[in-house]
Amino acid sequence: MFKKYLINGLILLPFIWLSTGLLILRNGDKTMVAMVIISLITTLLVYGLTTLKTNISTNKLLWLLCVICGYFLFSYYYHGLSSREIRAFIAATLFLAVFPSSLLTRKMVIIFTITSAGISFCYAFYFTFYLGLGRSWPLNPIPYGTMQAGISIMTLSLCLTSINNKEKVVTFLAFLLSSYGLIMSESRGVWLGFIFALAVIFVVFITTKKIKITWRSIVIAIILIGGVSIISKPLISQRLSQTHQEYSDIKSGDLNTSIGLRLQMWQSAPMLIEHHELLGQGNQYLTSLDNLYHQGHISKSLYEAQPPHFHNQYVDYMVKKGIVGLILLLCLLILPLRLLKNASTLQRYITISLVSLFAVASLTDVPLNHGQTIFMYIFWLGCFTTTSNNEHADND
């Protein structure tokens, strides 16, 4: 029995790390590569090539990821690309290729998401309030907030699809914890994506006849959500006031603000894309940005910022990876939704809400450039929600 648990633990190591170390360590995405290698070797020793053959023949998302990795490697050698981004995509694709999906049961999903909710909340609370650092965390609060939002909508999905009262309570409390952690991140773009994802879940919920909920549960949920909202009011009010001030500055012509710099990045994109529409510019866009400044086409503030990305996933892919990259990005967002025909209720909730979150959050950030959020998106949508063997994932 111990041997079985040990083997399963080694195979599930990337999910364990996704729920723990990746939420704590600055270079946790680099360590994830080692976790994937250990899992991959263990899986091949135990299952041989069986799971690899099954996944290759049934998982269409895996096919897309192989194409994306191939194009990224080409771009890396052709005009340069982020090695961290490529490393995360390749590691996640390899893991997806050999992972035996039957191990990722509903019970394991609950354990992983509840653990993630608790750790991410403690992390945010420790740096925000205990150390009094606000959102000056060791880890970038924007991708961290995206992960918290993903954890939150996953725990809510588990709660809504549960028929066990104890499970409902535990997963709903995890939803509240991760939601408050997200608020502490003060990531406005992620908040927008989170609200949109919640709206999508609500629409799916009220149109799903299989799922029933009592008035008692509704009242308790409203009370708890109201309590969290009251506690969160100072943080939300502060961020809204800052947003209003930045809006006023922009109206008066001052673009040297957080939102103003984003607007300048987006305005510069058409000039950077010109003559590089198909394949993009890769890392060479910085040279083009310098040229635009010396030609007087962009401001000094944008030139000095030397942005590592364009705070918009669609624009960023278009500039760095061209039309080909943008098409692959859209496929990565759309394909999981196309694979829901035979999915369980839980898989539908998680897939639709995660895609909604990432699609909207991508309007103001680049979640598929960061190692942590790349692993979250591909692991959950690839290993759990798009597997052909999905009966084990639901209990309703």
Secondary structure as GFF3:
##gff-version 3
##sequence-region A 1 396
A	DSSP	alpha_helix	2	11	.	.	.	ID=ss1
A	DSSP	alpha_helix	13	19	.	.	.	ID=ss2
A	DSSP	three_ten_helix	21	23	.	.	.	ID=ss3
A	DSSP	alpha_helix	28	47	.	.	.	ID=ss4
A	DSSP	alpha_helix	50	58	.	.	.	ID=ss5
A	DSSP	alpha_helix	60	79	.	.	.	ID=ss6
A	DSSP	alpha_helix	83	98	.	.	.	ID=ss7
A	DSSP	three_ten_helix	101	103	.	.	.	ID=ss8
A	DSSP	alpha_helix	106	125	.	.	.	ID=ss9
A	DSSP	pi_helix	126	130	.	.	.	ID=ss10
A	DSSP	alpha_helix	141	160	.	.	.	ID=ss11
A	DSSP	alpha_helix	165	185	.	.	.	ID=ss12
A	DSSP	alpha_helix	188	206	.	.	.	ID=ss13
A	DSSP	alpha_helix	215	251	.	.	.	ID=ss14
A	DSSP	alpha_helix	258	273	.	.	.	ID=ss15
A	DSSP	three_ten_helix	282	284	.	.	.	ID=ss16
A	DSSP	alpha_helix	285	294	.	.	.	ID=ss17
A	DSSP	alpha_helix	300	305	.	.	.	ID=ss18
A	DSSP	alpha_helix	313	338	.	.	.	ID=ss19
A	DSSP	alpha_helix	345	361	.	.	.	ID=ss20
A	DSSP	alpha_helix	371	383	.	.	.	ID=ss21
A	DSSP	three_ten_helix	391	393	.	.	.	ID=ss22
###
